[in-house]
Amino acid sequence: MGRLLKGALKSLITTVIFFALSEVGLRAAYSVRNAFVSRVPLPYALGDEYGPVPPWLDRLMILVPDPALIWRSLPNVHRTYVDIFSPVQRAEDRVALLRRFVPTLPPEFRDNPTWTIDLNSQGYRGPEFAAVKPPSTVRVACIGDSWTFGMNVDQPRSYPDRLADHLRELAPGARYEVLNFGVLGYSSFQGLQLLKGRVLALHPDVVAIGFGMNDSGVPGYRDKDMIAAAPPPLTRRAIDAAKDLELYKLLDYVAQRLRFHPKTIGDYLKSESGKTDGPVDYSTMEPWTRVSPTDYERNLRTMIQLARDAGATAVLLDNELWDGSPYRPLLRKISADTQVPLVDSFQLIADARAATQRDIEHALHLDTPEASHVDEEHIPDATTTTVVFRVHRGTFDVPRSMSITGNGAQLGDFVPNTILMHDDGMEGDQRKGDGVWSYRATFPAGTDLHYVYTNSGARGQWEGLDVPHMREVRVPTSPDGRPIYLPVETFGRVYMQADDWHTDASGYDLIARGVANAILTSASR
C-alpha cells in the first residue's frame, strides 16, 4: 500500500509539474508572440460568425470585467488596428487572420488601412484630463458606445474630437473641453451607471448621450441582471478560475474548432431573404434582450434628469444604421417630451449616402440613362419592374467579369458566379469599358432583393468576394414602365459605412457638426 501511495504521489507531482510548465510555457509563448504584433487585425464575417477565438488574442483585448459596469476599457493602452472590411478571394481568408499565430500580416492585407487608439490612465479615449474643470471652460461629456468611442477611425477623427474642432470653429470666442467616455459595446444601462459613478463628478456643462445599437442585442441576458446577480458559489468560482488557465483555454479552443462548421454566404442570403416583413416584437424577447425598449426609455430619461439636476444640458444622439429599430421612435418621443435636442445620425448618414451616390454617378457621367439603352422588348407590364444593377469596379481589377448573386432565379438562386454582369454596352450597360458593370432583370414590384457582388470567381464557388455585407433593395414601381437604373454601387465599399454597424469618418464628422449646432443652439436660448 505504501508503494502504491508513493507511486500515486509521484504521478500527481509529475502531472502538476507538467501542467505548471505547460502553463508557464504557453503564457511565455503568447507574450513573445504578442510583443511582435504591431497591427491587430479585425476580421469580419457575414453573421459575425468567426467561430472560436484563439486564446493568444486574450492579451490584446482592451475590455476587462467590472463589477459596476459589467466591463470597462483597460487604462494606458495603445493599439493599431488594421481594417479587414475589404474584398478577399475567399471568406476563409478573413477568418484565418483571427486564428493566425504568426504575428505578421499576410501580404494581401499589409496595405489595408489602419487606425490607432490611445487610452488614458482612466481607460478612455483621449488625453488626460483634470477632475477640476478649467476656468471659463464649457466641459462637454460624450457618453456612448463604439460610435462615441470612434470605431474604425483614428483618434482625431472620432466624433468627440471632431466636435471639439467644430465648436472652436463655430464659437471661436468660447473655450470648450470635450471628453470622450465612449466604451465599446456599451448599452444605455451601462451609460447610466457610468454617468452616476464617474461623469457627473466632473461637473460637465453638457452631456451628449448616444445609445441604442447595443441595447437591442438579444444575447440571452439582460444587462441589469448581470449587476444584480448574486456572487457565484465557491465551486463555481473554482471552475471559472480553472477555465482561466491557458492550457484549458487552448484545449477548449481546439475542441471548438473541430465542432465549428461555418455557413456560406449563400446561407446568410437565404436566411435574410426568408425573413418576413414587420417590426420586431421586443416584448416577447424581453428576458433575453440586453436592454428592453421600456428600460431603454427609462434609462435615457433618468440620464437627462440627472444631467439637469447637476446643472448640465443634454443632447441625444441616434447611433443605428437600422431604420426599423424600435429605439428610434423612442428617441424622438423622449426628445419631444423633454425638449432635449436630438441629432438624427441615421438621417444624416442616409442623406449623405444619397449625395455620395449622386456624386459618383455624375463623376462617371451616368446621371441619366441614355435613351439608346432603353430596350422596348424589356418594358414590363404594370405589375413588374425592370431594374438595372450597376457596380463600379472601384480600385480593383476585373480579370473576367463581375457577377451578382441573390434570391430568385434572376439572381442565380444563391449560386455564386453564375449571373455575369456586363461592361460591354449591352443588356442595360450604359457605356462600354467604363468600369461600371451592369445587369438587367425583371421582378414583381415590391420584391425585396438581397444580393452580393463577386469578382471573377469560379462558377458555383464563393470566390472573388466583396466586403462582408449583404446589399439589398426593394424593387420600385416604374412610373412609365421603363427600366429603372439603380444607384451605382462600388465594389469594396459601402457608402458612408466603415463596416456593417458603424459609420465612417465622414459620418462621424456629420454627427459632430450636428451635436455642435445643438449645443450652441441650446446655449443661445
C-alpha positions as CSV (number, residue, x, y, z in Angstrom):
1,M,0.0,0.0,0.0
2,G,2.8,2.3,0.8
3,R,4.4,1.8,-2.6
4,L,1.1,2.4,-4.3
5,L,0.6,5.7,-2.4
6,K,4.2,6.7,-3.1
7,G,3.7,5.9,-6.8
8,A,0.4,7.9,-6.9
9,L,2.1,10.8,-5.2
10,K,4.9,10.8,-7.7
11,S,2.4,10.7,-10.6
12,L,0.5,13.6,-9.1
13,I,3.6,15.6,-8.6
14,T,4.7,14.8,-12.2
15,T,1.3,15.8,-13.5
16,V,1.3,19.1,-11.6
17,I,4.8,19.9,-12.8
18,F,3.8,19.1,-16.4
19,F,0.7,21.3,-16.2
20,A,2.6,24.1,-14.5
21,L,5.4,24.0,-17.1
22,S,2.8,23.9,-19.9
23,E,1.0,26.9,-18.4
24,V,4.2,28.9,-18.0
25,G,5.3,27.9,-21.5
26,L,2.0,28.9,-23.1
27,R,2.0,32.3,-21.3
28,A,5.5,33.0,-22.3
29,A,4.8,32.0,-25.9
30,Y,1.8,34.2,-26.1
31,S,3.7,37.1,-24.6
32,V,6.5,36.8,-27.1
33,R,4.1,36.4,-29.9
34,N,2.0,39.5,-29.0
35,A,5.2,41.6,-28.4
36,F,5.8,41.4,-32.2
37,V,2.2,42.3,-33.1
38,S,2.2,45.9,-34.5
39,R,-1.2,45.8,-36.2
40,V,-4.1,43.9,-34.7
41,P,-6.5,42.6,-37.4
42,L,-10.2,42.9,-37.0
43,P,-11.7,40.3,-39.3
44,Y,-15.3,40.5,-40.4
45,A,-17.7,37.8,-41.5
46,L,-21.3,37.7,-42.5
47,G,-23.4,37.0,-39.5
48,D,-20.5,37.9,-37.3
49,E,-19.7,34.2,-37.3
50,Y,-15.9,33.7,-36.8
51,G,-16.0,30.5,-34.8
52,P,-13.8,30.1,-31.7
53,V,-11.3,32.9,-30.9
54,P,-7.7,31.7,-30.2
55,P,-6.6,32.2,-26.6
56,W,-3.4,34.0,-27.6
57,L,-5.6,37.0,-28.5
58,D,-6.8,37.5,-25.0
59,R,-3.9,39.8,-24.1
60,L,-4.7,42.0,-27.0
61,M,-8.3,42.7,-25.8
62,I,-8.9,46.1,-24.4
63,L,-12.0,45.2,-22.3
64,V,-11.9,43.7,-18.8
65,P,-14.7,42.8,-16.3
66,D,-16.0,45.5,-14.0
67,P,-18.4,44.9,-11.1
68,A,-20.4,48.1,-11.6
69,L,-20.2,48.5,-15.4
70,I,-20.1,44.8,-16.5
71,W,-16.9,45.7,-18.4
72,R,-14.6,48.6,-18.9
73,S,-11.6,49.6,-21.0
74,L,-8.1,48.9,-19.8
75,P,-6.0,52.0,-19.0
76,N,-2.9,53.2,-20.8
77,V,-3.5,51.0,-23.9
78,H,-2.0,51.8,-27.3
79,R,-3.3,49.7,-30.3
80,T,-3.1,50.0,-34.0
81,Y,-5.8,48.0,-35.8
82,V,-5.8,47.0,-39.5
83,D,-9.1,47.2,-41.3
84,I,-10.2,43.9,-42.9
85,F,-13.6,45.1,-44.1
86,S,-12.4,44.7,-47.6
87,P,-12.6,42.3,-50.5
88,V,-10.9,38.9,-50.3
89,Q,-10.6,35.8,-52.5
90,R,-12.5,33.5,-50.1
91,A,-14.3,34.1,-46.8
92,E,-11.8,31.7,-45.1
93,D,-9.1,34.2,-45.8
94,R,-10.7,36.7,-43.3
95,V,-11.3,34.1,-40.6
96,A,-7.8,32.7,-40.9
97,L,-6.5,36.1,-39.7
98,L,-8.2,35.5,-36.4
99,R,-6.5,32.2,-35.9
100,R,-3.1,33.1,-37.2
101,F,-0.4,32.6,-34.6
102,V,2.4,34.2,-36.7
103,P,2.4,37.8,-35.6
104,T,2.7,39.3,-39.1
105,L,0.0,40.0,-41.6
106,P,-0.2,38.0,-44.9
107,P,0.9,40.0,-48.0
108,E,-2.6,40.5,-49.2
109,F,-3.6,42.5,-46.1
110,R,-0.5,44.6,-45.5
111,D,-1.7,47.6,-47.5
112,N,-5.1,47.7,-45.8
113,P,-5.8,51.0,-43.9
114,T,-5.2,51.2,-40.1
115,W,-6.5,53.1,-37.2
116,T,-4.9,53.8,-33.8
117,I,-6.3,54.2,-30.3
118,D,-4.6,55.6,-27.2
119,L,-6.5,55.1,-23.9
120,N,-5.6,57.4,-21.0
121,S,-4.9,56.4,-17.4
122,Q,-8.6,56.0,-16.8
123,G,-9.3,53.8,-19.8
124,Y,-11.0,56.5,-22.0
125,R,-10.0,57.5,-25.5
126,G,-8.3,60.9,-25.3
127,P,-5.7,62.8,-23.4
128,E,-5.5,63.0,-19.6
129,F,-8.0,65.5,-18.0
130,A,-8.2,67.0,-14.6
131,A,-11.0,66.3,-12.2
132,V,-11.5,70.1,-11.7
133,K,-12.8,71.8,-14.8
134,P,-10.5,74.6,-16.2
135,P,-11.8,78.1,-15.5
136,S,-14.1,79.7,-18.1
137,T,-14.4,76.4,-19.9
138,V,-17.5,74.6,-21.1
139,R,-17.0,70.9,-20.4
140,V,-18.8,68.5,-22.7
141,A,-19.0,64.9,-21.7
142,C,-19.8,62.4,-24.5
143,I,-21.1,59.1,-23.2
144,G,-21.9,56.3,-25.5
145,D,-20.8,53.1,-27.2
146,S,-18.5,52.4,-30.1
147,W,-19.9,55.2,-32.2
148,T,-18.8,57.6,-29.4
149,F,-15.5,55.7,-28.9
150,G,-14.8,56.2,-32.7
151,M,-14.7,52.6,-34.0
152,N,-12.7,52.3,-37.2
153,V,-11.1,55.8,-37.2
154,D,-8.0,57.4,-35.7
155,Q,-8.5,59.4,-32.6
156,P,-8.7,62.9,-34.2
157,R,-11.5,61.7,-36.5
158,S,-13.8,60.3,-33.7
159,Y,-16.9,62.4,-33.3
160,P,-15.9,63.8,-29.8
161,D,-12.6,65.1,-31.3
162,R,-14.4,66.5,-34.3
163,L,-17.0,68.0,-32.0
164,A,-14.2,70.0,-30.3
165,D,-12.9,71.2,-33.6
166,H,-16.4,72.3,-34.8
167,L,-17.1,74.1,-31.5
168,R,-13.9,76.0,-31.9
169,E,-14.8,76.9,-35.4
170,L,-18.4,77.9,-34.7
171,A,-17.8,79.6,-31.4
172,P,-14.2,81.0,-31.6
173,G,-14.7,83.2,-28.6
174,A,-15.5,80.4,-26.1
175,R,-13.4,77.7,-24.6
176,Y,-14.7,74.1,-24.8
177,E,-13.3,70.9,-23.4
178,V,-14.7,67.6,-24.9
179,L,-14.3,64.4,-23.0
180,N,-14.8,61.0,-24.7
181,F,-16.5,58.4,-22.4
182,G,-17.4,56.0,-25.2
183,V,-16.8,52.3,-24.5
184,L,-17.1,49.5,-27.0
185,G,-20.3,47.6,-26.7
186,Y,-21.9,49.8,-24.0
187,S,-25.7,49.9,-23.6
188,S,-27.8,52.6,-22.0
189,F,-27.8,50.6,-18.8
190,Q,-24.0,50.9,-18.6
191,G,-24.1,54.5,-19.7
192,L,-26.4,55.3,-16.8
193,Q,-24.1,53.6,-14.3
194,L,-21.1,55.5,-15.8
195,L,-22.9,58.8,-15.7
196,K,-23.8,58.3,-12.0
197,G,-20.5,56.8,-10.9
198,R,-18.0,58.9,-12.9
199,V,-19.2,61.6,-15.2
200,L,-21.3,63.7,-13.0
201,A,-18.5,64.1,-10.5
202,L,-16.6,66.0,-13.3
203,H,-19.3,68.7,-13.4
204,P,-20.0,68.7,-17.1
205,D,-21.9,71.6,-18.7
206,V,-23.2,69.4,-21.5
207,V,-23.8,65.6,-21.6
208,A,-24.1,64.1,-25.1
209,I,-25.9,60.7,-24.9
210,G,-25.7,58.1,-27.7
211,F,-27.0,54.6,-27.1
212,G,-29.3,52.2,-29.0
213,M,-27.4,49.8,-31.2
214,N,-26.3,47.5,-28.3
215,D,-29.5,47.8,-26.3
216,S,-31.3,46.0,-29.0
217,G,-29.0,43.0,-28.9
218,V,-30.5,39.6,-27.9
219,P,-27.6,37.7,-26.4
220,G,-29.8,35.8,-23.9
221,Y,-29.3,38.0,-20.8
222,R,-30.3,41.5,-19.5
223,D,-27.6,43.9,-18.5
224,K,-29.4,44.8,-15.3
225,D,-29.3,41.1,-14.2
226,M,-25.6,41.0,-14.7
227,I,-25.1,43.6,-12.0
228,A,-27.9,42.3,-9.7
229,A,-26.7,38.7,-9.8
230,A,-25.6,37.2,-6.6
231,P,-21.9,36.1,-6.3
232,P,-21.4,32.6,-7.6
233,P,-20.8,29.8,-5.1
234,L,-17.2,28.7,-4.3
235,T,-17.3,25.7,-6.5
236,R,-18.4,27.8,-9.5
237,R,-15.6,30.3,-8.8
238,A,-13.1,27.5,-8.7
239,I,-14.3,26.2,-12.0
240,D,-14.2,29.7,-13.5
241,A,-10.6,30.0,-12.2
242,A,-9.6,26.7,-13.8
243,K,-11.1,28.0,-17.1
244,D,-8.7,30.9,-16.9
245,L,-5.8,28.6,-17.3
246,E,-4.1,28.9,-20.7
247,L,-3.9,25.2,-21.1
248,Y,-7.6,24.8,-20.6
249,K,-8.4,27.6,-23.0
250,L,-6.2,26.1,-25.6
251,L,-7.7,22.7,-25.3
252,D,-11.2,24.2,-25.4
253,Y,-10.3,26.2,-28.5
254,V,-9.1,23.1,-30.3
255,A,-12.3,21.3,-29.4
256,Q,-14.5,24.1,-30.6
257,R,-12.5,24.3,-33.8
258,L,-13.3,20.7,-34.5
259,R,-17.0,21.3,-34.0
260,F,-17.2,24.6,-35.9
261,H,-18.8,24.4,-39.4
262,P,-19.2,27.9,-40.9
263,K,-22.1,28.8,-43.1
264,T,-21.7,30.0,-46.6
265,I,-22.6,33.5,-47.8
266,G,-25.5,31.8,-49.7
267,D,-26.8,30.5,-46.4
268,Y,-26.9,34.0,-45.0
269,L,-28.6,35.4,-48.1
270,K,-31.2,32.7,-47.9
271,S,-31.8,33.4,-44.2
272,E,-32.1,37.2,-44.8
273,S,-34.4,36.8,-47.8
274,G,-36.6,34.4,-45.9
275,K,-37.4,36.9,-43.1
276,T,-40.9,38.3,-43.0
277,D,-41.6,42.0,-43.0
278,G,-42.8,43.8,-39.9
279,P,-41.4,45.3,-36.8
280,V,-39.5,43.1,-34.3
281,D,-41.7,42.4,-31.2
282,Y,-39.2,43.0,-28.4
283,S,-41.9,42.5,-25.7
284,T,-41.7,38.7,-26.4
285,M,-37.9,38.8,-26.1
286,E,-37.5,41.0,-23.0
287,P,-35.8,38.4,-20.8
288,W,-33.2,37.8,-23.5
289,T,-32.7,41.4,-24.6
290,R,-29.8,43.4,-23.2
291,V,-32.0,46.5,-22.6
292,S,-35.7,46.3,-23.5
293,P,-37.3,49.3,-25.1
294,T,-39.1,50.1,-21.9
295,D,-35.9,50.1,-19.9
296,Y,-34.1,52.0,-22.6
297,E,-36.6,54.8,-22.4
298,R,-36.4,54.8,-18.6
299,N,-32.5,54.9,-18.7
300,L,-32.4,57.8,-21.1
301,R,-35.0,59.8,-19.2
302,T,-33.1,59.2,-16.0
303,M,-29.8,60.3,-17.6
304,I,-31.4,63.5,-18.9
305,Q,-32.9,64.3,-15.4
306,L,-29.6,63.6,-13.6
307,A,-27.7,65.9,-16.0
308,R,-30.3,68.6,-15.5
309,D,-30.2,68.2,-11.7
310,A,-26.4,68.7,-11.9
311,G,-26.8,71.9,-13.9
312,A,-25.9,70.4,-17.3
313,T,-27.9,70.4,-20.6
314,A,-28.3,67.2,-22.5
315,V,-28.1,66.2,-26.2
316,L,-29.4,62.9,-27.6
317,L,-27.9,61.0,-30.5
318,D,-29.2,58.2,-32.6
319,N,-26.5,55.8,-33.5
320,E,-28.0,53.0,-35.5
321,L,-27.9,52.1,-39.2
322,W,-31.2,50.1,-38.8
323,D,-34.2,52.2,-39.8
324,G,-36.6,49.6,-38.4
325,S,-35.3,49.8,-34.8
326,P,-38.0,50.4,-32.2
327,Y,-35.5,52.5,-30.3
328,R,-35.5,55.2,-32.9
329,P,-39.1,56.3,-32.4
330,L,-38.5,56.2,-28.6
331,L,-35.6,58.7,-29.1
332,R,-37.9,61.0,-31.0
333,K,-40.6,60.7,-28.3
334,I,-38.1,61.4,-25.4
335,S,-36.7,64.4,-27.3
336,A,-40.1,65.9,-27.8
337,D,-41.3,65.2,-24.2
338,T,-38.1,66.6,-22.6
339,Q,-37.3,69.3,-25.1
340,V,-33.8,67.8,-25.5
341,P,-32.3,68.2,-29.0
342,L,-31.9,65.0,-30.9
343,V,-29.2,64.5,-33.6
344,D,-30.6,62.0,-36.0
345,S,-27.4,60.3,-37.1
346,F,-29.3,57.8,-39.2
347,Q,-30.9,60.5,-41.3
348,L,-27.7,62.5,-41.6
349,I,-25.9,59.4,-42.9
350,A,-28.8,58.4,-45.2
351,D,-28.8,61.9,-46.8
352,A,-25.0,61.8,-47.2
353,R,-25.2,58.4,-48.8
354,A,-27.7,59.6,-51.3
355,A,-25.5,62.6,-52.1
356,T,-22.5,60.3,-52.5
357,Q,-24.4,58.2,-55.0
358,R,-25.3,61.2,-57.0
359,D,-21.7,62.5,-57.0
360,I,-20.4,59.1,-58.2
361,E,-22.9,58.9,-61.0
362,H,-22.1,62.5,-62.0
363,A,-18.3,61.7,-61.9
364,L,-18.9,58.7,-64.1
365,H,-21.2,60.6,-66.5
366,L,-24.1,58.3,-65.7
367,D,-26.6,60.8,-64.2
368,T,-29.3,60.0,-66.7
369,P,-29.5,56.7,-68.6
370,E,-29.2,57.2,-72.4
371,A,-32.3,56.6,-74.4
372,S,-30.4,54.3,-76.7
373,H,-30.1,51.8,-73.8
374,V,-33.8,51.5,-73.2
375,D,-34.8,48.2,-74.9
376,E,-38.5,48.3,-75.8
377,E,-38.6,44.5,-75.6
378,H,-37.8,44.6,-71.9
379,I,-40.6,47.1,-70.9
380,P,-42.6,45.0,-68.4
381,D,-46.3,45.1,-67.6
382,A,-47.9,47.2,-64.8
383,T,-47.1,44.6,-62.0
384,T,-43.4,44.2,-62.8
385,T,-40.4,46.4,-63.0
386,T,-37.1,46.0,-64.9
387,V,-34.2,47.2,-62.9
388,V,-30.6,47.6,-63.8
389,F,-28.0,46.8,-61.1
390,R,-24.8,48.8,-61.5
391,V,-21.5,48.4,-59.7
392,H,-18.2,50.2,-60.3
393,R,-15.1,48.2,-60.0
394,G,-13.6,50.7,-57.6
395,T,-9.9,50.2,-57.1
396,F,-10.0,46.5,-58.1
397,D,-9.1,44.9,-61.4
398,V,-11.7,42.7,-63.1
399,P,-9.8,39.8,-64.8
400,R,-13.0,38.3,-66.3
401,S,-16.4,39.6,-65.1
402,M,-18.3,40.9,-62.2
403,S,-21.2,38.8,-61.0
404,I,-24.3,39.3,-58.9
405,T,-25.8,36.6,-56.7
406,G,-29.0,36.7,-54.6
407,N,-32.5,35.4,-54.1
408,G,-34.6,34.3,-57.1
409,A,-33.8,32.7,-60.4
410,Q,-33.0,36.1,-61.9
411,L,-30.1,36.5,-59.4
412,G,-28.9,32.9,-59.6
413,D,-30.8,31.4,-56.7
414,F,-27.8,31.9,-54.3
415,V,-25.4,30.1,-56.7
416,P,-22.3,32.4,-57.0
417,N,-20.5,33.5,-60.1
418,T,-23.3,32.3,-62.5
419,I,-25.0,35.6,-63.3
420,L,-22.4,37.6,-65.2
421,M,-22.7,41.3,-65.5
422,H,-21.8,43.5,-68.5
423,D,-19.4,46.3,-69.2
424,D,-19.8,46.0,-73.0
425,G,-22.6,48.4,-73.6
426,M,-25.1,45.6,-73.9
427,E,-28.0,44.3,-71.8
428,G,-28.6,47.6,-70.0
429,D,-24.9,48.6,-69.6
430,Q,-24.7,52.3,-70.4
431,R,-21.1,52.7,-71.6
432,K,-18.7,50.1,-72.8
433,G,-15.4,49.7,-70.8
434,D,-16.1,52.4,-68.2
435,G,-15.6,50.1,-65.3
436,V,-19.3,50.1,-64.4
437,W,-20.7,46.6,-64.6
438,S,-24.4,46.2,-65.2
439,Y,-27.1,43.6,-65.0
440,R,-30.7,43.9,-66.1
441,A,-33.6,41.8,-64.7
442,T,-37.3,42.0,-64.2
443,F,-39.1,41.4,-60.9
444,P,-42.6,41.9,-59.4
445,A,-42.7,45.5,-58.0
446,G,-42.2,45.5,-54.2
447,T,-39.9,42.4,-54.2
448,D,-37.2,42.5,-51.5
449,L,-33.8,41.5,-53.0
450,H,-30.7,40.5,-51.1
451,Y,-27.6,40.1,-53.1
452,V,-23.8,40.3,-53.2
453,Y,-21.2,41.0,-55.9
454,T,-18.3,38.8,-56.7
455,N,-15.3,39.5,-58.9
456,S,-14.1,36.8,-61.5
457,G,-14.6,33.8,-59.2
458,A,-15.1,30.2,-60.4
459,R,-18.7,29.2,-61.3
460,G,-20.5,27.9,-58.2
461,Q,-17.7,28.8,-55.8
462,W,-17.7,31.7,-53.3
463,E,-14.6,33.4,-54.7
464,G,-13.7,36.9,-55.5
465,L,-15.7,38.3,-52.6
466,D,-16.8,41.8,-52.0
467,V,-16.9,43.3,-48.5
468,P,-18.8,41.1,-46.0
469,H,-22.1,42.9,-46.4
470,M,-25.4,41.9,-47.9
471,R,-26.7,44.6,-50.2
472,E,-30.5,44.9,-50.5
473,V,-33.1,46.8,-52.5
474,R,-36.9,46.8,-52.7
475,V,-37.9,46.8,-56.3
476,P,-39.7,50.1,-57.0
477,T,-42.7,50.6,-59.3
478,S,-41.7,52.1,-62.7
479,P,-43.9,55.2,-63.3
480,D,-43.7,54.8,-67.0
481,G,-43.0,51.1,-67.4
482,R,-39.4,51.7,-68.5
483,P,-36.3,50.2,-66.8
484,I,-35.2,51.8,-63.5
485,Y,-31.4,52.2,-63.1
486,L,-30.4,51.6,-59.5
487,P,-27.8,53.8,-57.9
488,V,-24.2,52.9,-58.9
489,E,-22.6,50.9,-56.1
490,T,-18.9,50.3,-55.7
491,F,-17.1,47.0,-55.2
492,G,-15.2,47.0,-52.0
493,R,-17.1,49.9,-50.5
494,V,-20.4,50.6,-48.7
495,Y,-21.1,54.3,-48.9
496,M,-20.8,56.2,-45.5
497,Q,-20.1,52.9,-43.6
498,A,-16.8,51.5,-42.2
499,D,-18.5,48.2,-41.6
500,D,-22.0,46.7,-41.1
501,W,-22.5,48.5,-37.8
502,H,-20.6,51.8,-37.9
503,T,-20.4,54.9,-40.0
504,D,-17.1,56.1,-41.4
505,A,-15.0,59.2,-40.7
506,S,-17.3,61.4,-42.8
507,G,-20.3,60.2,-40.9
508,Y,-18.6,60.9,-37.5
509,D,-17.9,64.4,-38.8
510,L,-21.5,65.0,-39.7
511,I,-22.6,63.8,-36.3
512,A,-20.1,66.1,-34.6
513,R,-21.3,69.1,-36.5
514,G,-24.9,68.2,-35.6
515,V,-24.0,68.0,-31.9
516,A,-22.1,71.2,-32.1
517,N,-25.1,73.0,-33.6
518,A,-27.4,71.5,-30.9
519,I,-25.1,72.7,-28.1
520,L,-24.8,76.2,-29.5
521,T,-28.5,76.5,-30.2
522,S,-29.3,75.3,-26.6
523,A,-26.8,77.8,-25.2
524,S,-28.4,80.7,-27.0
525,R,-31.9,80.1,-25.6
